[in-house]
Amino acid sequence: MRKIEVKEFAERLKDGEQTTIIDSRSATAWDASDIKAAGAIRIPPDEAEKHISDVSRDDFSVVYCT
């Protein structure tokens, strides 16, 4: 895993790269926020192992949190 800048992410989306967006915020942070990425799947950090199979290995995956 490596950190990318927003510009690289935007370029990948623009190029049509198949992407999975993963929101890894805690339940508290999720509930407190009115900002959520469209199409993102939510996988809290403490449930990552349980849900890792929900993420396509063929897609470019981006994980974000606060």
Beta strands, then each sheet from edge to edge (+ up, - down):
strand 1: 19-23
strand 2: 41-42
strand 3: 60-64
sheet 1: 2+ 1+ 3+
end
